[in-house]
Amino acid sequence: MGGYDGNTTSPISIADHWIYTYATGSNGRSGWSHKYKSETISQTDGFTFKGPGAAQNYTFVGTPKDGELTTTINARDSYLVGNPYASAMSSKKFIQDNLDVTNGSLYFWEHVGEESSSNGSEGHNYGGYVGGYAVRNLSGGVAANSVVDNNKSNNGTPTLGSGSYTEPKAFIAIGQGFFIQGDDVLSGPIVFNNSQREYVQEGANSYFFKSENKKSAAKTSLTDTLPIIKLGMSYTNDNNFNLHRQLAISFKDNNSFDFDKGYDTEIYDVGTTDIYWKFPNSDEKYVITGVQSISEELEIPLELVISKDGQVAISIDEWNAINRNVYIKDKLTSTSYLLNDASIVLTLAKGTYTDRFVLAFSETTKSQVLGIEDVILENNVSIYLDNNAKELVIENNSNLELKKVTLFNLLGQKAAEWNTIETNTTQNRLKINTISESIYIVNIATEKGNISKKILVK
């Protein structure tokens, strides 16, 4: 039918205005293509449409597809494809068969609902959608950003509550559409074939993503033997929705901090408050990453984006084949938070935290263990603040050579730096007149090593 709204009449009516595909167009670039009710949709393509506003089963009439089916994806293009068979498909086999011409990841839109409005346009404005992209690669899947109960327990701290989300399972359901992303360089054929097909009913191993279908989150072991940790961050967004972001990391010999196709998946939908993996010398932001095997020294960097002052809660949603302590480590304050049995709560100011937090497997690193030289250093150099004089005071009782003094705020940003320090005195007083009231970290570089201390400027 015409117009924008379907109808629950018998038989139901579907507004053909919302039937779209997303594929490479005649201009060589991918984008949305309006199909209405009269145009042809390729047998490998996924498509969108909107129902009548009530739960409804849909019937597809015709001969089930069989054998090899192909389409083409261009380098760096996004493409909405779909399972064309009357059976489930192995996501792992599909990724492996098409790894040369894709980035090795599958993206599934999970729709939770729409923000209500007064003009009756619910569901017709993408800006009002509540949902996100669940993703899967060779190591496993993570759920989309999910809306959790708006409970305000624990003195206002956002918590997971009884919220719900769904991760993409190992098998792609009949009729399921999903996005794929082209390789950075190569274009080529996307292949569907019978070796990818599996007889798996919807359930624990196969799930069809559709509107507002809820599935409870749970801490549970995965069936694969690959060591995996799934972290979750619960927070309140700018619209006061309590949300839960899930991200995953796998550990495998020969993987690294460099890009590993099939194990690293870029995040599709970064929010104004969010968390993701981000490695040195790279601009990519990952929702799933694969790195080397676990060791005591391994630390995996996280980046947090915080849109307003407040609290976030971080926890382990799931883990598999991990038999050791897991920590979130604050590199600025040298604090380690154990994640094994409970979530942790961080109080953070608005900003982007790039080099401050890491996932770690030991409470301290070798650089944090005090040796004899470190003890002498700590005992002979003291730091305090003279708030009345607005001066940072350094007592250097052993006449150590002080090379540099740096002041950092809690975002890890440099607030002040002094490169010329007197060495023929036991006391240095450094002016901080222009420093605003807050907590800071002082770092002093000496001939024997570095000293750090937290101070309060008021």
Secondary structure in CASP SS format (residue, H / E / C, confidence):
PFRMAT SS
TARGET T0000
AUTHOR 0000-0000-0000
METHOD secondary structure of the structure
MODEL  1
M C 1.00
G C 1.00
G C 1.00
Y C 1.00
D C 1.00
G C 1.00
N E 1.00
T C 1.00
T C 1.00
S C 1.00
P C 1.00
I C 1.00
S E 1.00
I C 1.00
A C 1.00
D H 1.00
H H 1.00
W H 1.00
I C 1.00
Y E 1.00
T E 1.00
Y E 1.00
A E 1.00
T E 1.00
G C 1.00
S C 1.00
N C 1.00
G C 1.00
R C 1.00
S E 1.00
G E 1.00
W E 1.00
S E 1.00
H E 1.00
K C 1.00
Y C 1.00
K C 1.00
S C 1.00
E C 1.00
T C 1.00
I C 1.00
S C 1.00
Q C 1.00
T C 1.00
D E 1.00
G C 1.00
F C 1.00
T E 1.00
F C 1.00
K C 1.00
G C 1.00
P C 1.00
G C 1.00
A C 1.00
A C 1.00
Q C 1.00
N C 1.00
Y C 1.00
T C 1.00
F C 1.00
V C 1.00
G C 1.00
T C 1.00
P C 1.00
K E 1.00
D C 1.00
G C 1.00
E C 1.00
L E 1.00
T E 1.00
T E 1.00
T E 1.00
I E 1.00
N C 1.00
A C 1.00
R C 1.00
D C 1.00
S E 1.00
Y E 1.00
L E 1.00
V E 1.00
G E 1.00
N C 1.00
P C 1.00
Y E 1.00
A C 1.00
S C 1.00
A E 1.00
M E 1.00
S E 1.00
S H 1.00
K H 1.00
K H 1.00
F H 1.00
I H 1.00
Q H 1.00
D H 1.00
N C 1.00
L C 1.00
D C 1.00
V C 1.00
T E 1.00
N E 1.00
G E 1.00
S E 1.00
L E 1.00
Y E 1.00
F E 1.00
W E 1.00
E E 1.00
H E 1.00
V E 1.00
G E 1.00
E E 1.00
E C 1.00
S C 1.00
S C 1.00
S C 1.00
N C 1.00
G C 1.00
S C 1.00
E C 1.00
G C 1.00
H C 1.00
N C 1.00
Y H 1.00
G H 1.00
G H 1.00
Y E 1.00
V E 1.00
G E 1.00
G E 1.00
Y E 1.00
A E 1.00
V E 1.00
R E 1.00
N E 1.00
L C 1.00
S C 1.00
G E 1.00
G E 1.00
V E 1.00
A C 1.00
A C 1.00
N C 1.00
S E 1.00
V E 1.00
V C 1.00
D C 1.00
N C 1.00
N C 1.00
K C 1.00
S H 1.00
N H 1.00
N H 1.00
G H 1.00
T C 1.00
P C 1.00
T C 1.00
L C 1.00
G C 1.00
S C 1.00
G C 1.00
S E 1.00
Y C 1.00
T C 1.00
E C 1.00
P C 1.00
K C 1.00
A C 1.00
F E 1.00
I E 1.00
A C 1.00
I C 1.00
G C 1.00
Q C 1.00
G E 1.00
F E 1.00
F E 1.00
I E 1.00
Q E 1.00
G E 1.00
D C 1.00
D C 1.00
V C 1.00
L C 1.00
S C 1.00
G E 1.00
P E 1.00
I E 1.00
V E 1.00
F E 1.00
N C 1.00
N H 1.00
S H 1.00
Q H 1.00
R E 1.00
E E 1.00
Y C 1.00
V C 1.00
Q C 1.00
E C 1.00
G C 1.00
A C 1.00
N C 1.00
S E 1.00
Y E 1.00
F C 1.00
F C 1.00
K C 1.00
S C 1.00
E C 1.00
N C 1.00
K C 1.00
K C 1.00
S E 1.00
A C 1.00
A C 1.00
K C 1.00
T C 1.00
S C 1.00
L C 1.00
T C 1.00
D C 1.00
T C 1.00
L C 1.00
P C 1.00
I E 1.00
I E 1.00
K E 1.00
L E 1.00
G E 1.00
M E 1.00
S E 1.00
Y E 1.00
T E 1.00
N C 1.00
D C 1.00
N C 1.00
N C 1.00
F C 1.00
N E 1.00
L E 1.00
H E 1.00
R E 1.00
Q E 1.00
L E 1.00
A E 1.00
I E 1.00
S E 1.00
F E 1.00
K C 1.00
D C 1.00
N C 1.00
N C 1.00
S C 1.00
F C 1.00
D C 1.00
F C 1.00
D C 1.00
K C 1.00
G C 1.00
Y C 1.00
D C 1.00
T E 1.00
E E 1.00
I C 1.00
Y C 1.00
D C 1.00
V C 1.00
G C 1.00
T C 1.00
T C 1.00
D E 1.00
I E 1.00
Y E 1.00
W E 1.00
K C 1.00
F C 1.00
P C 1.00
N C 1.00
S C 1.00
D C 1.00
E C 1.00
K C 1.00
Y E 1.00
V E 1.00
I E 1.00
T E 1.00
G E 1.00
V E 1.00
Q C 1.00
S C 1.00
I C 1.00
S C 1.00
E C 1.00
E C 1.00
L C 1.00
E E 1.00
I E 1.00
P E 1.00
L E 1.00
E E 1.00
L E 1.00
V E 1.00
I E 1.00
S C 1.00
K C 1.00
D C 1.00
G E 1.00
Q E 1.00
V E 1.00
A E 1.00
I E 1.00
S E 1.00
I E 1.00
D E 1.00
E E 1.00
W E 1.00
N E 1.00
A C 1.00
I C 1.00
N C 1.00
R C 1.00
N C 1.00
V C 1.00
Y E 1.00
I E 1.00
K E 1.00
D E 1.00
K C 1.00
L C 1.00
T C 1.00
S C 1.00
T E 1.00
S E 1.00
Y E 1.00
L E 1.00
L C 1.00
N C 1.00
D C 1.00
A C 1.00
S C 1.00
I E 1.00
V E 1.00
L E 1.00
T E 1.00
L E 1.00
A C 1.00
K C 1.00
G E 1.00
T E 1.00
Y E 1.00
T E 1.00
D E 1.00
R E 1.00
F E 1.00
V E 1.00
L E 1.00
A E 1.00
F C 1.00
S C 1.00
E C 1.00
T C 1.00
T C 1.00
K H 1.00
S H 1.00
Q H 1.00
V C 1.00
L C 1.00
G C 1.00
I H 1.00
E H 1.00
D H 1.00
V H 1.00
I H 1.00
L H 1.00
E H 1.00
N H 1.00
N H 1.00
V E 1.00
S E 1.00
I E 1.00
Y E 1.00
L E 1.00
D E 1.00
N C 1.00
N C 1.00
A C 1.00
K C 1.00
E E 1.00
L E 1.00
V E 1.00
I E 1.00
E E 1.00
N E 1.00
N C 1.00
S C 1.00
N C 1.00
L C 1.00
E C 1.00
L E 1.00
K E 1.00
K E 1.00
V E 1.00
T E 1.00
L E 1.00
F E 1.00
N E 1.00
L C 1.00
L C 1.00
G C 1.00
Q C 1.00
K E 1.00
A E 1.00
A E 1.00
E E 1.00
W E 1.00
N C 1.00
T C 1.00
I C 1.00
E C 1.00
T C 1.00
N C 1.00
T C 1.00
T C 1.00
Q E 1.00
N E 1.00
R E 1.00
L E 1.00
K E 1.00
I C 1.00
N C 1.00
T C 1.00
I C 1.00
S C 1.00
E C 1.00
S E 1.00
I E 1.00
Y E 1.00
I E 1.00
V E 1.00
N E 1.00
I E 1.00
A E 1.00
T E 1.00
E C 1.00
K C 1.00
G E 1.00
N E 1.00
I E 1.00
S E 1.00
K E 1.00
K E 1.00
I E 1.00
L E 1.00
V E 1.00
K C 1.00
END
